[in-house]
Amino acid sequence: MAEHGLSDRAQVIEAPLAPLEIYQETHKWYTLTDLRLDEPIDFLFVDGPAKILGNIIRYPAIPVLGQHLADKAFIILDDTHREQERLIVQRWLDENPEIRVVDSERCRNSGFAILLYSRLRNNS
């Protein structure tokens, strides 16, 4: 990171997977005990954990990190050509009226969804 001048813009944290309870369901998600945020997250790119580790494995990203999102934040979920990732997007939308899809692209072997989180959207 330092070599590319990104130390003040990005943070790498070693975070092994561990069981996590969300809405009375057990999921695997990164252990974030060492996470220290100086500012809200305005861009969240979700490209892990790997799908081989379980169904809707990336779902916990918003339940866990949603409280740290800026008033307006972009969320990108990779691999939406896969059904499990599309289910994750739908679940995030169902559970969070502050989130909407602003763009998505899908082809046979790749895909992504760009979502906008707007804390103010609930009030307007």
C-alpha positions as CSV (number, residue, x, y, z in Angstrom):
1,M,0.0,0.0,0.0
2,A,2.7,2.4,0.9
3,E,4.6,1.7,-2.3
4,H,1.6,2.9,-4.2
5,G,0.8,5.9,-2.0
6,L,-2.4,4.4,-0.7
7,S,-1.6,4.1,3.0
8,D,-3.8,7.1,3.9
9,R,-6.7,5.9,1.7
10,A,-7.1,2.2,2.4
11,Q,-6.6,-0.2,5.2
12,V,-5.8,-3.9,5.1
13,I,-6.9,-6.0,8.1
14,E,-6.3,-9.7,8.7
15,A,-9.7,-11.0,9.5
16,P,-10.3,-14.8,9.6
17,L,-13.8,-16.2,9.1
18,A,-15.9,-17.0,12.2
19,P,-19.5,-17.9,12.9
20,L,-21.8,-14.9,13.3
21,E,-25.4,-14.7,14.3
22,I,-27.6,-12.4,12.1
23,Y,-31.4,-12.4,12.5
24,Q,-31.3,-15.8,14.2
25,E,-29.2,-17.4,11.4
26,T,-25.6,-18.5,11.6
27,H,-23.3,-17.1,8.9
28,K,-19.6,-17.1,8.4
29,W,-18.0,-13.6,8.2
30,Y,-14.8,-11.9,8.8
31,T,-13.7,-11.3,12.4
32,L,-13.5,-7.5,12.6
33,T,-12.3,-7.0,16.2
34,D,-9.3,-5.1,14.9
35,L,-11.3,-2.8,12.6
36,R,-10.8,0.8,13.5
37,L,-12.7,3.3,11.4
38,D,-11.7,7.0,11.6
39,E,-14.4,8.0,9.0
40,P,-17.6,6.4,7.7
41,I,-17.3,4.1,4.7
42,D,-18.4,5.8,1.5
43,F,-17.3,3.0,-0.9
44,L,-17.7,-0.7,0.0
45,F,-16.5,-3.3,-2.5
46,V,-17.8,-6.8,-1.6
47,D,-15.8,-9.6,-3.3
48,G,-15.4,-12.2,-0.6
49,P,-15.6,-14.6,1.1
50,A,-15.4,-17.1,-1.7
51,K,-18.7,-18.8,-2.7
52,I,-17.2,-22.3,-2.0
53,L,-17.4,-21.5,1.7
54,G,-21.2,-21.4,1.8
55,N,-24.5,-20.0,0.4
56,I,-25.1,-16.3,0.5
57,I,-21.6,-16.1,2.1
58,R,-21.3,-12.3,1.4
59,Y,-24.7,-11.4,2.9
60,P,-23.3,-10.3,6.3
61,A,-21.4,-7.3,4.7
62,I,-24.4,-5.0,5.1
63,P,-25.7,-6.3,8.4
64,V,-22.2,-6.0,9.9
65,L,-20.8,-2.9,8.1
66,G,-24.1,-1.0,7.4
67,Q,-23.8,1.0,10.7
68,H,-20.5,2.3,9.5
69,L,-21.7,3.6,6.1
70,A,-21.6,7.3,5.3
71,D,-24.9,9.1,4.8
72,K,-24.4,8.4,1.1
73,A,-22.3,5.4,0.2
74,F,-21.8,3.2,-2.9
75,I,-21.7,-0.6,-2.5
76,I,-20.5,-2.9,-5.2
77,L,-21.2,-6.6,-5.0
78,D,-19.1,-8.7,-7.4
79,D,-20.1,-11.9,-9.1
80,T,-23.8,-11.2,-9.6
81,H,-23.9,-13.6,-12.5
82,R,-24.3,-16.2,-9.7
83,E,-27.8,-16.8,-8.2
84,Q,-26.5,-16.6,-4.6
85,E,-25.2,-13.1,-5.1
86,R,-28.5,-12.0,-6.7
87,L,-30.3,-13.4,-3.7
88,I,-28.0,-11.3,-1.5
89,V,-28.8,-8.1,-3.4
90,Q,-32.5,-8.8,-3.1
91,R,-32.2,-9.5,0.6
92,W,-30.2,-6.3,1.2
93,L,-32.9,-4.4,-0.6
94,D,-35.8,-6.1,1.3
95,E,-34.1,-5.4,4.7
96,N,-32.8,-1.9,4.0
97,P,-35.1,0.7,2.4
98,E,-32.1,3.1,2.3
99,I,-30.5,0.9,-0.4
100,R,-31.3,0.9,-4.1
101,V,-29.7,-0.6,-7.2
102,V,-28.3,2.1,-9.5
103,D,-26.6,-0.2,-12.0
104,S,-25.9,-3.8,-12.7
105,E,-24.2,-5.8,-15.4
106,R,-24.4,-9.5,-15.9
107,C,-23.1,-11.9,-18.5
108,R,-22.3,-15.6,-18.4
109,N,-19.1,-15.5,-16.4
110,S,-19.2,-12.2,-14.5
111,G,-21.4,-9.6,-13.1
112,F,-21.7,-6.8,-10.5
113,A,-24.3,-4.7,-8.9
114,I,-23.8,-1.1,-7.9
115,L,-26.0,0.0,-5.0
116,L,-26.5,3.4,-3.4
117,Y,-27.0,3.6,0.3
118,S,-28.7,6.9,1.3
119,R,-29.5,7.4,5.0
120,L,-31.6,10.4,4.0
121,R,-33.6,8.3,1.5
122,N,-35.9,7.0,4.3
123,N,-37.0,10.5,5.2
124,S,-37.7,11.8,1.7
